[in-house]
Amino acid sequence: MTAFNVVRFKVKSGMEAPFLDAHRNLAAEWAGLSHANIIELGEGRYCLVAEWESLEVLAAARPLMIATLNSFRATLEDLGGGLGVTDAVSGKVVLAIK
């Protein structure tokens, strides 16, 4: 069953290019990743939306996701509220509309 993860970031001013560059080759590096998009929300805020073959594959890729995060962690601002530099959620698809 298809799964998604969504991660919210706040990128430091002037660090947008290194942040985006760190994500350019994710499909080759993260096995089981079907599709991913990074959405610019404005004011340095971004959201990554990734589609995975299954929840199990997504879970198995977490060490690679953390390694990728560590490669660009210095480009991020703390989101506040005890979140740290990311706000991540994931789960399986329960209704596909289109």
N, C-alpha and C positions, 0 to 999 in steps of 0.2 A: 504494500500500500504506500502510495506517495506520501512524502513528508516535506515540511518546510521549516526553515529557521529564518528568523528575522532579528537583525541586530541594529540597534540605534547607536550612533556615534556623534560626538562633537569634535570637529577637527580644529586645531589651532590655526589662527590666521597665518597665511603664507605656507601652510603645510598640506594644502589640498593635493598637489601633484604627487608627493611621496605617498600620501594615503592611497590615492587611486592606483598608483604604480604597484603598490604592494598586493593589489587584488587582480592584476591583469592576467595572470596565468593560473588562476584557481582551478579551472576546468581540468588542466593537465595534472595538477598536484593533488586534488581532492577526488579520490575514487568514489564513484557513485553520485557525484554532483551532476544533475541533469541540466540545470539552468540557474543563472544568478544575475541579478541586477542591483546596481547601487543607485539609489534615488537621492538627488540633492533636494533637501527640504528648505534651504535658505539659512542665512546667518551661521554658516559653518556646520550645519546639521546635516547628517546623511543617514540613510537607512539601507542596509543590505538585505535583500530578499532572495533566498536560495531554495531551489527545489531539489529534492533528493529522491533516489529510487525507493527508499524505505526508511522508516524510523531507525531500524537497526544499522543501516549503512550510515545514516547521519550520526548516530551515537558513536560508531566506530571511527568516524572522521574527526571527532572532537579534539584529539591530540594534535592533529594537523591544523585545525582551526586555531587552537591556542598558539601553536608555533607561528602561524601567520600573524596573529594578533601581536605576538611579541616582536615581530619584525618591524611593526609600525606603531607600536605603543607610544613612542615619544611624540608622535604627531597628534595625539588625542588629549582633550581636556577632560577632567573629571565631570561627570554628569550631575553630581550632587546627590543628595538624599541617600547616601550610602551605596549607590550603584557602582561606583568606580568609573572606568572609562568606557564601559559598554552596558547596554541594556538588551539582553538577549532572551528570546523565547523560541520554542520549537514544539512541533507536534505533528500528528498524522492528519491527513486530509479526511474529513468526515462528510464533506459535500463539495463536489466539483460542479460548478455552474456552467462553465463554458470552456 
